[in-house]
Amino acid sequence: MRTFAAPTILAALLIALTAASRADACIWDANTLRDELETRADVFDLILGQFPHHGAAYWQARLVRLESTLGEGPSQEDAAALWNDLGVAQLKLGRFDEAVASFGKVEELAPGRYETLSNLGVLEKKRGDFAAAADYTRRALAIKPEGHLGLGDHYVKMLDWRAAVAANPSTPPIHDFLGFGYVDGFPVKDLDPRQSAKLVLRVREAIAKGGYRDPAFSPSQGAEFDERRLLALIRADRTFSDAFLVLGDRLYARRSRNLAIWAWLKAKELGHPFPEVIDARLDMAFDWLGQAVSQGENFGLRLHSREHVVQVARDGFAQGRAWVEAFEATEAELTAAASGGDVSFAEVEAALAARGVRRYEPPNVGVTGVRIGMAGIMGFIFGVPILLWVVSVVYRRRRARREASVEGQGGR
């Protein structure tokens, strides 16, 4: 009969056990933050705000150049574009009255331009007059329906939502800025979302009664949802809390639960006017993850505590702000070295890389570990006895050979 060496048998058994374990492990890859980042790194950077945008030094240098060029007496067509750019620089530096005057010059030289109306909308938003901002933006969209950066009507919807909140600061909004109810998709019915304390309680109870299942939660389900526009809106206004709440909802519906948690926490950090609906979402996410990890087939996984995840996210938000500060400081240095000339984002990022400054990457929080699953457990249960039996057989055979060899030598 053919025999196999012990190392060969051991290797085969270990490979079988490892394969059984890894075959199930991939099922949970989408629930770990690092794995989600592999396909959604751009989304994580948006949540943290660690993406390039010009700082005050850039806009000040640009303002000086534009004022100099305008002083040279450009043509009427060139002057309209220059006054527009000057108004934008003034707006970015918070010099709103000067920006209004510059945009007024543009209107005199080239009346009814989309850019002028759109920029005045941004200016009024910066001033906090969201109703006026929405009016300018609607007039701009009548000229160019796709809007700036392809935002379409998302920007004006954001302004309408903020205007409604500003008009009724003591009453939390019922719907998100896209018009979906905050409790749409939750396993609760006939509940006034303004009853925030009851909302959290009812959601927790409904999830607990549901057992081990993922609630059918997707406020935008069944409706047209343009994630590209949502991400573009966050790039345009990284302080808009409700956009992060909606982003979290979308990520959760796509099973990117850890990123969803970070998006919801960002919305809360930005001072969302209805924090209770964010707490209800966090309850839902952690309750589901806790139930999922506790199942027998998920042996080998563990869930970090909610407090730990929240603290890591807060630290991450601080790290994101630090990256932005480093970016703006480096841009200011390069702008000064270029005597006020334009400096590209790529040049700034290259300088940051040379200095060893990297974007923040979070530790793997949420669900961690290797999912062994029932196949792995059964493989371990049956594999270990077989492994011990093989080792015992090999040991006995080798001992018998040694004894036979000793007897043979003694008989000579």
ABEGO torsion letter per residue (X at the ends): XBBBBAAAAAAAAAAAAAAAAAAAAAAAAAABAAAAAAAAAAAAAAAAGBBBBBBAAAAAAAAAAAAAAAAAGBBAAAAAAAAAAAAAAAAAAGBAAAAAAAAAAAAAABBGBAAAAAAAAAAAAAAGBAAAAAAAAAAAAAABAAEBGGAEAAAAAAAAAAAAAAABAABBBABBAAGBBAABGBBBBGBBAABAAAAAAAAAAAAAAAEBBBBBBBAABGBBBBAAAAAAAAAABAABAAAAAAAAAAAAAAGBAAAAAAAAAAAAAAGBABAAAAAAAAAAAAAAAAAAAABAAABGBBBBBAAAAAAAAAAAAAAAAAAAAAAAAAAAAAAAAAGGBBBBAAAAAAAAAAAGBBBBBBBBBEBBEBBAEAAAAAAAAAAAAAAAAAAAAAAAAAAAAAAAAAAAAAAX
